[in-house]
Amino acid sequence: MFSLRGDIVPAIDLAVLLGLPRTEIGDDSRIVVVDSKSGTIGIVVDRLRDLRALESALEAVPPNITPSVAALLEGVVATPTGTVRVLDARAIFAAEPLRALAGTQSTHEEGTSP
């Protein structure tokens, strides 16, 4: 959790969603804020190289990517510096760890235990 302009926002570790070890927080770590109709979340990442507008159409997620990770991607695109995997914000909001967190929060807000 972190405070964003006075609002408390949940933060999730992208590495955990992708099945990787927890992110070691360091000088390059960032929280990427994602707003959607479902709400606002912060995604903890180990580093953020840059933000870019993609002008190419997205290609399908390659079949060699683990299904649980592929479910979080909207697609991939080739760029001059390499392949970029594009996250699907809706899928991240719907990911099981976030649904579990949302259930825990609403249970605590109602004053009952999970």
Number of C-alpha atoms within 10 A of each C-alpha: 11 13 9 11 7 7 10 12 16 18 17 20 18 20 16 13 19 15 11 10 11 15 15 13 12 9 8 11 14 15 18 16 14 14 12 10 7 10 10 17 23 20 18 22 19 18 15 12 7 5 6 6 5 12 8 10 10 15 13 12 19 10 8 7 11 12 11 12 13 20 17 21 20 17 18 18 17 14 11 5 6 8 10 13 17 16 16 15 17 15 14 21 21 14 15 12 14 17 13 11 13 14 13 15 15 13 13 12 10 9 9 9 10 9
